[in-house]
Amino acid sequence: MKRLLLAALFFVPGVLSAEPPAPPPNDPPEVVARLKQEAAALEQQARTTPKDTEVFVKLGFTYARLKQADDAQRAFETAVSLDPKKAVAHYMLGLIYEKKGMTSQAIAAWKACLENAGDPQMRNTAERHLHHLTVKR
């Protein structure tokens, strides 16, 4: 769980800030190729073990790193449907929805994250994003 959160902090821009993030630097082609292979392997694993929440969380992070927001969203939504208490999936959906301008979905995701997160830093970030989104309305 901590490794996934750390991955979010490093790979998903703006995790700790409610401000619009600066675009991340592009990964070298060999890293992108490796991530695409990893995504393909995780997709296969998801077909084989369709009820494994962790596979979908890993897949979501991989797609987020590849800057494939729609695929990341799909993976994290699947993780949440399998385990509604999966705070990290709600957290990542909050980021994705917020970035896409899907404010009501982002608010719902941040609230779910806040309700299910045990990690104080994750809770703090969810509270800040919720505050930012509700003040904007």
N, CA, C and O atoms as a GROMACS GRO file, in nm:
protein
  548
    1MET      N    1   0.083  -0.119   0.000
    1MET     CA    2   0.000   0.000   0.000
    1MET      C    3   0.088   0.125   0.000
    1MET      O    4   0.064   0.218  -0.078
    2LYS      N    5   0.189   0.128   0.087
    2LYS     CA    6   0.276   0.245   0.094
    2LYS      C    7   0.352   0.263  -0.037
    2LYS      O    8   0.374   0.375  -0.082
    3ARG      N    9   0.392   0.150  -0.100
    3ARG     CA   10   0.463   0.161  -0.228
    3ARG      C   11   0.372   0.220  -0.334
    3ARG      O   12   0.417   0.299  -0.417
    4LEU      N   13   0.245   0.183  -0.333
    4LEU     CA   14   0.151   0.238  -0.432
    4LEU      C   15   0.132   0.387  -0.410
    4LEU      O   16   0.129   0.464  -0.506
    5LEU      N   17   0.121   0.428  -0.285
    5LEU     CA   18   0.106   0.570  -0.256
    5LEU      C   19   0.231   0.646  -0.298
    5LEU      O   20   0.221   0.755  -0.355
    6LEU      N   21   0.348   0.589  -0.269
    6LEU     CA   22   0.471   0.653  -0.312
    6LEU      C   23   0.478   0.663  -0.463
    6LEU      O   24   0.525   0.763  -0.518
    7ALA      N   25   0.432   0.561  -0.530
    7ALA     CA   26   0.429   0.566  -0.676
    7ALA      C   27   0.340   0.679  -0.724
    7ALA      O   28   0.373   0.749  -0.819
    8ALA      N   29   0.228   0.698  -0.658
    8ALA     CA   30   0.138   0.807  -0.693
    8ALA      C   31   0.207   0.941  -0.672
    8ALA      O   32   0.192   1.032  -0.754
    9LEU      N   33   0.280   0.952  -0.565
    9LEU     CA   34   0.347   1.078  -0.536
    9LEU      C   35   0.453   1.110  -0.639
    9LEU      O   36   0.474   1.227  -0.672
   10PHE      N   37   0.521   1.006  -0.692
   10PHE     CA   38   0.626   1.030  -0.789
   10PHE      C   39   0.578   1.035  -0.933
   10PHE      O   40   0.633   1.108  -1.015
   11PHE      N   41   0.474   0.957  -0.964
   11PHE     CA   42   0.436   0.942  -1.103
   11PHE      C   43   0.313   1.020  -1.145
   11PHE      O   44   0.292   1.042  -1.264
   12VAL      N   45   0.233   1.063  -1.052
   12VAL     CA   46   0.114   1.137  -1.087
   12VAL      C   47   0.132   1.281  -1.043
   12VAL      O   48   0.143   1.307  -0.923
   13PRO      N   49   0.137   1.374  -1.136
   13PRO     CA   50   0.164   1.513  -1.102
   13PRO      C   51   0.053   1.573  -1.015
   13PRO      O   52  -0.065   1.540  -1.031
   14GLY      N   53   0.092   1.659  -0.926
   14GLY     CA   54  -0.004   1.735  -0.847
   14GLY      C   55  -0.071   1.658  -0.736
   14GLY      O   56  -0.176   1.701  -0.688
   15VAL      N   57  -0.014   1.546  -0.692
   15VAL     CA   58  -0.080   1.465  -0.590
   15VAL      C   59  -0.095   1.543  -0.460
   15VAL      O   60  -0.200   1.534  -0.396
   16LEU      N   61   0.005   1.618  -0.420
   16LEU     CA   62  -0.001   1.687  -0.292
   16LEU      C   63  -0.047   1.831  -0.305
   16LEU      O   64  -0.040   1.907  -0.208
   17SER      N   65  -0.091   1.870  -0.419
   17SER     CA   66  -0.127   2.009  -0.441
   17SER      C   67  -0.262   2.018  -0.510
   17SER      O   68  -0.296   1.934  -0.593
   18ALA      N   69  -0.337   2.119  -0.474
   18ALA     CA   70  -0.463   2.141  -0.542
   18ALA      C   71  -0.443   2.231  -0.663
   18ALA      O   72  -0.537   2.255  -0.739
   19GLU      N   73  -0.322   2.281  -0.681
   19GLU     CA   74  -0.290   2.366  -0.796
   19GLU      C   75  -0.270   2.279  -0.920
   19GLU      O   76  -0.230   2.163  -0.908
   20PRO      N   77  -0.297   2.333  -1.038
   20PRO     CA   78  -0.272   2.255  -1.159
   20PRO      C   79  -0.124   2.218  -1.168
   20PRO      O   80  -0.038   2.305  -1.152
   21PRO      N   81  -0.094   2.092  -1.193
   21PRO     CA   82   0.046   2.048  -1.196
   21PRO      C   83   0.116   2.089  -1.325
   21PRO      O   84   0.052   2.110  -1.428
   22ALA      N   85   0.247   2.100  -1.316
   22ALA     CA   86   0.327   2.121  -1.436
   22ALA      C   87   0.335   1.987  -1.507
   22ALA      O   88   0.336   1.882  -1.443
   23PRO      N   89   0.340   1.988  -1.640
   23PRO     CA   90   0.347   1.860  -1.711
   23PRO      C   91   0.475   1.786  -1.673
   23PRO      O   92   0.582   1.848  -1.663
   24PRO      N   93   0.465   1.654  -1.653
   24PRO     CA   94   0.584   1.578  -1.616
   24PRO      C   95   0.675   1.563  -1.737
   24PRO      O   96   0.631   1.572  -1.852
   25PRO      N   97   0.803   1.541  -1.711
   25PRO     CA   98   0.894   1.518  -1.824
   25PRO      C   99   0.857   1.386  -1.892
   25PRO      O  100   0.803   1.295  -1.829
   26ASN      N  101   0.888   1.378  -2.018
   26ASN     CA  102   0.858   1.255  -2.092
   26ASN      C  103   0.957   1.147  -2.052
   26ASN      O  104   1.076   1.173  -2.033
   27ASP      N  105   0.906   1.025  -2.040
   27ASP     CA  106   0.992   0.911  -2.009
   27ASP      C  107   1.072   0.875  -2.133
   27ASP      O  108   1.024   0.894  -2.245
   28PRO      N  109   1.192   0.822  -2.113
   28PRO     CA  110   1.270   0.775  -2.228
   28PRO      C  111   1.195   0.661  -2.297
   28PRO      O  112   1.118   0.590  -2.233
   29PRO      N  113   1.218   0.642  -2.426
   29PRO     CA  114   1.146   0.538  -2.502
   29PRO      C  115   1.158   0.398  -2.441
   29PRO      O  116   1.062   0.321  -2.447
   30GLU      N  117   1.273   0.366  -2.384
   30GLU     CA  118   1.288   0.231  -2.326
   30GLU      C  119   1.200   0.213  -2.203
   30GLU      O  120   1.153   0.102  -2.176
   31VAL      N  121   1.178   0.321  -2.128
   31VAL     CA  122   1.089   0.314  -2.011
   31VAL      C  123   0.944   0.299  -2.058
   31VAL      O  124   0.869   0.220  -2.002
   32VAL      N  125   0.907   0.374  -2.160
   32VAL     CA  126   0.771   0.365  -2.214
   32VAL      C  127   0.747   0.223  -2.267
   32VAL      O  128   0.640   0.166  -2.244
   33ALA      N  129   0.844   0.168  -2.337
   33ALA     CA  130   0.830   0.031  -2.389
   33ALA      C  131   0.812  -0.069  -2.275
   33ALA      O  132   0.728  -0.159  -2.284
   34ARG      N  133   0.889  -0.053  -2.168
   34ARG     CA  134   0.877  -0.144  -2.054
   34ARG      C  135   0.740  -0.129  -1.989
   34ARG      O  136   0.678  -0.229  -1.951
   35LEU      N  137   0.692  -0.005  -1.975
   35LEU     CA  138   0.561   0.018  -1.914
   35LEU      C  139   0.449  -0.040  -2.000
   35LEU      O  140   0.351  -0.093  -1.947
   36LYS      N  141   0.462  -0.031  -2.130
   36LYS     CA  142   0.361  -0.090  -2.219
   36LYS      C  143   0.359  -0.242  -2.206
   36LYS      O  144   0.253  -0.303  -2.207
   37GLN      N  145   0.476  -0.302  -2.193
   37GLN     CA  146   0.483  -0.447  -2.172
   37GLN      C  147   0.419  -0.484  -2.038
   37GLN      O  148   0.346  -0.582  -2.028
   38GLU      N  149   0.448  -0.403  -1.937
   38GLU     CA  150   0.390  -0.428  -1.805
   38GLU      C  151   0.238  -0.415  -1.810
   38GLU      O  152   0.167  -0.496  -1.750
   39ALA      N  153   0.188  -0.314  -1.881
   39ALA     CA  154   0.043  -0.296  -1.894
   39ALA      C  155  -0.020  -0.416  -1.964
   39ALA      O  156  -0.125  -0.464  -1.922
   40ALA      N  157   0.044  -0.465  -2.069
   40ALA     CA  158  -0.008  -0.581  -2.141
   40ALA      C  159  -0.011  -0.704  -2.050
   40ALA      O  160  -0.108  -0.780  -2.051
   41ALA      N  161   0.095  -0.724  -1.973
   41ALA     CA  162   0.100  -0.838  -1.881
   41ALA      C  163  -0.008  -0.825  -1.773
   41ALA      O  164  -0.072  -0.924  -1.738
   42LEU      N  165  -0.028  -0.705  -1.722
   42LEU     CA  166  -0.130  -0.683  -1.619
   42LEU      C  167  -0.270  -0.700  -1.676
   42LEU      O  168  -0.359  -0.752  -1.608
   43GLU      N  169  -0.292  -0.658  -1.801
   43GLU     CA  170  -0.422  -0.680  -1.866
   43GLU      C  171  -0.450  -0.829  -1.876
   43GLU      O  172  -0.561  -0.874  -1.850
   44GLN      N  173  -0.348  -0.906  -1.914
   44GLN     CA  174  -0.364  -1.052  -1.923
   44GLN      C  175  -0.394  -1.110  -1.785
   44GLN      O  176  -0.481  -1.195  -1.770
   45GLN      N  177  -0.321  -1.063  -1.684
   45GLN     CA  178  -0.343  -1.111  -1.548
   45GLN      C  179  -0.484  -1.074  -1.501
   45GLN      O  180  -0.548  -1.152  -1.430
   46ALA      N  181  -0.533  -0.957  -1.540
   46ALA     CA  182  -0.668  -0.914  -1.502
   46ALA      C  183  -0.774  -1.005  -1.566
   46ALA      O  184  -0.877  -1.032  -1.506
   47ARG      N  185  -0.746  -1.052  -1.688
   47ARG     CA  186  -0.840  -1.144  -1.752
   47ARG      C  187  -0.839  -1.280  -1.681
   47ARG      O  188  -0.942  -1.347  -1.673
   48THR      N  189  -0.724  -1.319  -1.631
   48THR     CA  190  -0.711  -1.449  -1.564
   48THR      C  191  -0.765  -1.445  -1.422
   48THR      O  192  -0.824  -1.541  -1.374
   49THR      N  193  -0.743  -1.332  -1.354
   49THR     CA  194  -0.789  -1.317  -1.215
   49THR      C  195  -0.873  -1.189  -1.204
   49THR      O  196  -0.828  -1.090  -1.147
   50PRO      N  197  -0.995  -1.192  -1.260
   50PRO     CA  198  -1.074  -1.069  -1.270
   50PRO      C  199  -1.125  -1.014  -1.137
   50PRO      O  200  -1.185  -0.906  -1.134
   51LYS      N  201  -1.103  -1.084  -1.029
   51LYS     CA  202  -1.149  -1.034  -0.899
   51LYS      C  203  -1.033  -0.990  -0.810
   51LYS      O  204  -1.052  -0.966  -0.691
   52ASP      N  205  -0.914  -0.979  -0.867
   52ASP     CA  206  -0.795  -0.939  -0.793
   52ASP      C  207  -0.780  -0.786  -0.798
   52ASP      O  208  -0.733  -0.731  -0.896
   53THR      N  209  -0.822  -0.722  -0.692
   53THR     CA  210  -0.820  -0.575  -0.685
   53THR      C  211  -0.680  -0.520  -0.709
   53THR      O  212  -0.664  -0.420  -0.779
   54GLU      N  213  -0.581  -0.583  -0.651
   54GLU     CA  214  -0.443  -0.532  -0.662
   54GLU      C  215  -0.393  -0.528  -0.806
   54GLU      O  216  -0.317  -0.439  -0.843
   55VAL      N  217  -0.435  -0.622  -0.886
   55VAL     CA  218  -0.396  -0.622  -1.028
   55VAL      C  219  -0.449  -0.495  -1.095
   55VAL      O  220  -0.378  -0.430  -1.172
   56PHE      N  221  -0.574  -0.460  -1.065
   56PHE     CA  222  -0.632  -0.341  -1.127
   56PHE      C  223  -0.569  -0.213  -1.074
   56PHE      O  224  -0.556  -0.115  -1.148
   57VAL      N  225  -0.530  -0.212  -0.948
   57VAL     CA  226  -0.460  -0.096  -0.893
   57VAL      C  227  -0.325  -0.080  -0.962
   57VAL      O  228  -0.289   0.031  -1.004
   58LYS      N  229  -0.250  -0.188  -0.976
   58LYS     CA  230  -0.120  -0.183  -1.045
   58LYS      C  231  -0.139  -0.140  -1.190
   58LYS      O  232  -0.060  -0.061  -1.243
   59LEU      N  233  -0.242  -0.192  -1.254
   59LEU     CA  234  -0.270  -0.156  -1.392
   59LEU      C  235  -0.302  -0.007  -1.402
   59LEU      O  236  -0.256   0.061  -1.494
   60GLY      N  237  -0.382   0.043  -1.308
   60GLY     CA  238  -0.414   0.185  -1.308
   60GLY      C  239  -0.291   0.272  -1.295
   60GLY      O  240  -0.278   0.372  -1.366
   61PHE      N  241  -0.200   0.235  -1.204
   61PHE     CA  242  -0.076   0.312  -1.188
   61PHE      C  243   0.010   0.306  -1.313
   61PHE      O  244   0.072   0.405  -1.352
   62THR      N  245   0.013   0.190  -1.377
   62THR     CA  246   0.093   0.176  -1.499
   62THR      C  247   0.036   0.265  -1.608
   62THR      O  248   0.112   0.335  -1.676
   63TYR      N  249  -0.096   0.264  -1.626
   63TYR     CA  250  -0.156   0.351  -1.727
   63TYR      C  251  -0.139   0.499  -1.692
   63TYR      O  252  -0.121   0.582  -1.780
   64ALA      N  253  -0.145   0.531  -1.563
   64ALA     CA  254  -0.123   0.670  -1.522
   64ALA      C  255   0.018   0.713  -1.561
   64ALA      O  256   0.038   0.825  -1.609
   65ARG      N  257   0.114   0.626  -1.540
   65ARG     CA  258   0.253   0.657  -1.575
   65ARG      C  259   0.268   0.674  -1.725
   65ARG      O  260   0.351   0.752  -1.772
   66LEU      N  261   0.188   0.598  -1.801
   66LEU     CA  262   0.190   0.609  -1.948
   66LEU      C  263   0.108   0.728  -1.997
   66LEU      O  264   0.100   0.753  -2.118
   67LYS      N  265   0.047   0.801  -1.904
   67LYS     CA  266  -0.038   0.917  -1.936
   67LYS      C  267  -0.160   0.875  -2.019
   67LYS      O  268  -0.205   0.948  -2.107
   68GLN      N  269  -0.213   0.757  -1.989
   68GLN     CA  270  -0.334   0.707  -2.054
   68GLN      C  271  -0.447   0.716  -1.951
   68GLN      O  272  -0.484   0.616  -1.888
   69ALA      N  273  -0.500   0.836  -1.935
   69ALA     CA  274  -0.596   0.865  -1.828
   69ALA      C  275  -0.722   0.780  -1.839
   69ALA      O  276  -0.774   0.734  -1.737
   70ASP      N  277  -0.773   0.759  -1.959
   70ASP     CA  278  -0.897   0.681  -1.973
   70ASP      C  279  -0.876   0.536  -1.928
   70ASP      O  280  -0.962   0.479  -1.860
   71ASP      N  281  -0.763   0.478  -1.966
   71ASP     CA  282  -0.734   0.341  -1.925
   71ASP      C  283  -0.708   0.334  -1.774
   71ASP      O  284  -0.752   0.240  -1.708
   72ALA      N  285  -0.637   0.432  -1.720
   72ALA     CA  286  -0.613   0.436  -1.576
   72ALA      C  287  -0.745   0.448  -1.501
   72ALA      O  288  -0.767   0.381  -1.401
   73GLN      N  289  -0.832   0.535  -1.551
   73GLN     CA  290  -0.963   0.553  -1.488
   73GLN      C  291  -1.040   0.422  -1.487
   73GLN      O  292  -1.098   0.384  -1.385
   74ARG      N  293  -1.042   0.353  -1.599
   74ARG     CA  294  -1.113   0.225  -1.609
   74ARG      C  295  -1.058   0.126  -1.507
   74ARG      O  296  -1.135   0.056  -1.440
   75ALA      N  297  -0.926   0.117  -1.496
   75ALA     CA  298  -0.865   0.021  -1.404
   75ALA      C  299  -0.898   0.056  -1.259
   75ALA      O  300  -0.932  -0.033  -1.180
   76PHE      N  301  -0.888   0.184  -1.222
   76PHE     CA  302  -0.919   0.222  -1.084
   76PHE      C  303  -1.068   0.208  -1.054
   76PHE      O  304  -1.104   0.173  -0.942
   77GLU      N  305  -1.154   0.235  -1.151
   77GLU     CA  306  -1.297   0.214  -1.129
   77GLU      C  307  -1.327   0.066  -1.106
   77GLU      O  308  -1.411   0.031  -1.024
   78THR      N  309  -1.258  -0.020  -1.180
   78THR     CA  310  -1.276  -0.164  -1.158
   78THR      C  311  -1.228  -0.202  -1.018
   78THR      O  312  -1.294  -0.280  -0.949
   79ALA      N  313  -1.116  -0.148  -0.976
   79ALA     CA  314  -1.064  -0.178  -0.842
   79ALA      C  315  -1.165  -0.136  -0.736
   79ALA      O  316  -1.188  -0.210  -0.639
   80VAL      N  317  -1.227  -0.019  -0.753
   80VAL     CA  318  -1.326   0.030  -0.656
   80VAL      C  319  -1.451  -0.056  -0.659
   80VAL      O  320  -1.512  -0.079  -0.555
   81SER      N  321  -1.490  -0.104  -0.777
   81SER     CA  322  -1.608  -0.190  -0.784
   81SER      C  323  -1.583  -0.323  -0.713
   81SER      O  324  -1.675  -0.382  -0.656
   82LEU      N  325  -1.458  -0.370  -0.717
   82LEU     CA  326  -1.422  -0.495  -0.649
   82LEU      C  327  -1.405  -0.475  -0.499
   82LEU      O  328  -1.439  -0.563  -0.420
   83ASP      N  329  -1.352  -0.359  -0.460
   83ASP     CA  330  -1.328  -0.330  -0.319
   83ASP      C  331  -1.360  -0.182  -0.294
   83ASP      O  332  -1.272  -0.097  -0.308
   84PRO      N  333  -1.484  -0.152  -0.257
   84PRO     CA  334  -1.526  -0.013  -0.236
   84PRO      C  335  -1.448   0.060  -0.127
   84PRO      O  336  -1.457   0.183  -0.117
   85LYS      N  337  -1.374  -0.012  -0.045
   85LYS     CA  338  -1.296   0.051   0.061
   85LYS      C  339  -1.150   0.074   0.022
   85LYS      O  340  -1.068   0.110   0.107
   86LYS      N  341  -1.117   0.054  -0.103
   86LYS     CA  342  -0.979   0.068  -0.151
   86LYS      C  343  -0.946   0.216  -0.167
   86LYS      O  344  -0.969   0.275  -0.272
   87ALA      N  345  -0.892   0.275  -0.061
   87ALA     CA  346  -0.868   0.420  -0.055
   87ALA      C  347  -0.777   0.469  -0.167
   87ALA      O  348  -0.802   0.574  -0.225
   88VAL      N  349  -0.672   0.394  -0.198
   88VAL     CA  350  -0.578   0.439  -0.300
   88VAL      C  351  -0.645   0.448  -0.436
   88VAL      O  352  -0.610   0.535  -0.516
   89ALA      N  353  -0.739   0.360  -0.466
   89ALA     CA  354  -0.811   0.366  -0.594
   89ALA      C  355  -0.901   0.490  -0.598
   89ALA      O  356  -0.909   0.558  -0.701
   90HIS      N  357  -0.968   0.519  -0.487
   90HIS     CA  358  -1.049   0.641  -0.480
   90HIS      C  359  -0.960   0.765  -0.496
   90HIS      O  360  -0.997   0.861  -0.564
   91TYR      N  361  -0.846   0.760  -0.432
   91TYR     CA  362  -0.748   0.870  -0.438
   91TYR      C  363  -0.710   0.899  -0.583
   91TYR      O  364  -0.715   1.013  -0.629
   92MET      N  365  -0.671   0.793  -0.654
   92MET     CA  366  -0.629   0.811  -0.792
   92MET      C  367  -0.746   0.854  -0.881
   92MET      O  368  -0.727   0.934  -0.972
   93LEU      N  369  -0.865   0.801  -0.854
   93LEU     CA  370  -0.982   0.846  -0.931
   93LEU      C  371  -1.009   0.993  -0.904
   93LEU      O  372  -1.046   1.067  -0.996
   94GLY      N  373  -0.991   1.036  -0.779
   94GLY     CA  374  -1.008   1.179  -0.749
   94GLY      C  375  -0.916   1.264  -0.835
   94GLY      O  376  -0.958   1.366  -0.890
   95LEU      N  377  -0.791   1.223  -0.847
   95LEU     CA  378  -0.695   1.296  -0.930
   95LEU      C  379  -0.736   1.297  -1.077
   95LEU      O  380  -0.734   1.401  -1.143
   96ILE      N  381  -0.773   1.180  -1.126
   96ILE     CA  382  -0.809   1.168  -1.268
   96ILE      C  383  -0.934   1.249  -1.298
   96ILE      O  384  -0.936   1.326  -1.394
   97TYR      N  385  -1.038   1.233  -1.217
   97TYR     CA  386  -1.161   1.307  -1.240
   97TYR      C  387  -1.136   1.458  -1.232
   97TYR      O  388  -1.187   1.536  -1.313
   98GLU      N  389  -1.056   1.497  -1.136
   98GLU     CA  390  -1.027   1.640  -1.120
   98GLU      C  391  -0.956   1.693  -1.243
   98GLU      O  392  -0.990   1.800  -1.294
   99LYS      N  393  -0.858   1.620  -1.291
   99LYS     CA  394  -0.783   1.662  -1.409
   99LYS      C  395  -0.872   1.670  -1.533
   99LYS      O  396  -0.850   1.754  -1.620
  100LYS      N  397  -0.972   1.581  -1.540
  100LYS     CA  398  -1.064   1.581  -1.655
  100LYS      C  399  -1.177   1.682  -1.640
  100LYS      O  400  -1.259   1.698  -1.730
  101GLY      N  401  -1.182   1.750  -1.526
  101GLY     CA  402  -1.289   1.848  -1.504
  101GLY      C  403  -1.420   1.785  -1.462
  101GLY      O  404  -1.525   1.848  -1.473
  102MET      N  405  -1.417   1.662  -1.414
  102MET     CA  406  -1.537   1.590  -1.371
  102MET      C  407  -1.555   1.616  -1.221
  102MET      O  408  -1.530   1.528  -1.138
  103THR      N  409  -1.597   1.737  -1.188
  103THR     CA  410  -1.596   1.785  -1.049
  103THR      C  411  -1.681   1.701  -0.955
  103THR      O  412  -1.634   1.665  -0.847
  104SER      N  413  -1.804   1.669  -0.992
  104SER     CA  414  -1.889   1.594  -0.899
  104SER      C  415  -1.833   1.454  -0.874
  104SER      O  416  -1.840   1.404  -0.762
  105GLN      N  417  -1.776   1.390  -0.977
  105GLN     CA  418  -1.716   1.259  -0.959
  105GLN      C  419  -1.590   1.270  -0.873
  105GLN      O  420  -1.562   1.183  -0.790
  106ALA      N  421  -1.513   1.377  -0.894
  106ALA     CA  422  -1.392   1.398  -0.814
  106ALA      C  423  -1.427   1.416  -0.668
  106ALA      O  424  -1.362   1.358  -0.580
  107ILE      N  425  -1.529   1.494  -0.640
  107ILE     CA  426  -1.572   1.516  -0.501
  107ILE      C  427  -1.612   1.383  -0.438
  107ILE      O  428  -1.574   1.354  -0.325
  108ALA      N  429  -1.689   1.304  -0.510
  108ALA     CA  430  -1.732   1.173  -0.457
  108ALA      C  431  -1.611   1.083  -0.431
  108ALA      O  432  -1.606   1.014  -0.329
  109ALA      N  433  -1.515   1.083  -0.522
  109ALA     CA  434  -1.396   0.999  -0.505
  109ALA      C  435  -1.313   1.046  -0.385
  109ALA      O  436  -1.264   0.963  -0.307
  110TRP      N  437  -1.296   1.177  -0.370
  110TRP     CA  438  -1.219   1.228  -0.256
  110TRP      C  439  -1.290   1.198  -0.125
  110TRP      O  440  -1.225   1.165  -0.025
  111LYS      N  441  -1.422   1.208  -0.122
  111LYS     CA  442  -1.496   1.175   0.000
  111LYS      C  443  -1.479   1.027   0.034
  111LYS      O  444  -1.458   0.993   0.151
  112ALA      N  445  -1.488   0.941  -0.066
  112ALA     CA  446  -1.469   0.797  -0.043
  112ALA      C  447  -1.327   0.768   0.004
  112ALA      O  448  -1.306   0.683   0.090
  113CYS      N  449  -1.231   0.838  -0.052
  113CYS     CA  450  -1.092   0.822  -0.009
  113CYS      C  451  -1.080   0.861   0.138
  113CYS      O  452  -1.019   0.789   0.217
  114LEU      N  453  -1.136   0.974   0.173
  114LEU     CA  454  -1.130   1.024   0.310
  114LEU      C  455  -1.196   0.927   0.407
  114LEU      O  456  -1.145   0.904   0.517
  115GLU      N  457  -1.307   0.869   0.368
  115GLU     CA  458  -1.379   0.773   0.453
  115GLU      C  459  -1.300   0.644   0.475
  115GLU      O  460  -1.315   0.580   0.579
  116ASN      N  461  -1.217   0.606   0.379
  116ASN     CA  462  -1.152   0.475   0.384
  116ASN      C  463  -1.002   0.479   0.411
  116ASN      O  464  -0.941   0.375   0.437
  117ALA      N  465  -0.942   0.596   0.404
  117ALA     CA  466  -0.796   0.605   0.419
  117ALA      C  467  -0.756   0.603   0.566
  117ALA      O  468  -0.816   0.672   0.649
  118GLY      N  469  -0.656   0.524   0.595
  118GLY     CA  470  -0.599   0.524   0.730
  118GLY      C  471  -0.474   0.610   0.736
  118GLY      O  472  -0.437   0.659   0.843
  119ASP      N  473  -0.410   0.629   0.623
  119ASP     CA  474  -0.286   0.705   0.616
  119ASP      C  475  -0.314   0.854   0.633
  119ASP      O  476  -0.392   0.910   0.557
  120PRO      N  477  -0.251   0.920   0.732
  120PRO     CA  478  -0.278   1.062   0.756
  120PRO      C  479  -0.245   1.152   0.638
  120PRO      O  480  -0.316   1.250   0.612
  121GLN      N  481  -0.138   1.121   0.566
  121GLN     CA  482  -0.101   1.204   0.451
  121GLN      C  483  -0.206   1.193   0.340
  121GLN      O  484  -0.241   1.292   0.277
  122MET      N  485  -0.255   1.073   0.318
  122MET     CA  486  -0.359   1.053   0.217
  122MET      C  487  -0.486   1.128   0.257
  122MET      O  488  -0.549   1.193   0.174
  123ARG      N  489  -0.521   1.119   0.385
  123ARG     CA  490  -0.641   1.189   0.435
  123ARG      C  491  -0.624   1.341   0.420
  123ARG      O  492  -0.717   1.410   0.379
  124ASN      N  493  -0.507   1.390   0.453
  124ASN     CA  494  -0.480   1.534   0.442
  124ASN      C  495  -0.493   1.580   0.297
  124ASN      O  496  -0.554   1.684   0.270
  125THR      N  497  -0.438   1.504   0.207
  125THR     CA  498  -0.446   1.540   0.065
  125THR      C  499  -0.591   1.537   0.018
  125THR      O  500  -0.634   1.626  -0.055
  126ALA      N  501  -0.666   1.435   0.058
  126ALA     CA  502  -0.807   1.427   0.019
  126ALA      C  503  -0.884   1.547   0.073
  126ALA      O  504  -0.966   1.606   0.002
  127GLU      N  505  -0.858   1.585   0.197
  127GLU     CA  506  -0.925   1.702   0.256
  127GLU      C  507  -0.893   1.829   0.178
  127GLU      O  508  -0.982   1.910   0.152
  128ARG      N  509  -0.766   1.846   0.140
  128ARG     CA  510  -0.727   1.966   0.065
  128ARG      C  511  -0.793   1.970  -0.073
  128ARG      O  512  -0.838   2.076  -0.117
  129HIS      N  513  -0.797   1.856  -0.139
  129HIS     CA  514  -0.862   1.853  -0.271
  129HIS      C  515  -1.012   1.879  -0.258
  129HIS      O  516  -1.070   1.952  -0.338
  130LEU      N  517  -1.073   1.820  -0.158
  130LEU     CA  518  -1.217   1.845  -0.135
  130LEU      C  519  -1.242   1.993  -0.109
  130LEU      O  520  -1.335   2.052  -0.165
  131HIS      N  521  -1.160   2.052  -0.026
  131HIS     CA  522  -1.175   2.195   0.003
  131HIS      C  523  -1.162   2.277  -0.125
  131HIS      O  524  -1.244   2.365  -0.152
  132HIS      N  525  -1.060   2.247  -0.203
  132HIS     CA  526  -1.036   2.320  -0.327
  132HIS      C  527  -1.155   2.307  -0.422
  132HIS      O  528  -1.198   2.405  -0.483
  133LEU      N  529  -1.207   2.186  -0.434
  133LEU     CA  530  -1.318   2.163  -0.528
  133LEU      C  531  -1.448   2.226  -0.480
  133LEU      O  532  -1.526   2.276  -0.561
  134THR      N  533  -1.472   2.224  -0.351
  134THR     CA  534  -1.599   2.280  -0.301
  134THR      C  535  -1.594   2.431  -0.295
  134THR      O  536  -1.698   2.496  -0.304
  135VAL      N  537  -1.476   2.490  -0.279
  135VAL     CA  538  -1.464   2.636  -0.282
  135VAL      C  539  -1.484   2.687  -0.423
  135VAL      O  540  -1.541   2.795  -0.442
  136LYS      N  541  -1.439   2.612  -0.522
  136LYS     CA  542  -1.453   2.650  -0.663
  136LYS      C  543  -1.598   2.657  -0.708
  136LYS      O  544  -1.631   2.734  -0.798
  137ARG      N  545  -1.685   2.576  -0.646
  137ARG     CA  546  -1.824   2.564  -0.691
  137ARG      C  547  -1.900   2.688  -0.667
  137ARG      O  548  -2.019   2.694  -0.700
   0.00000   0.00000   0.00000
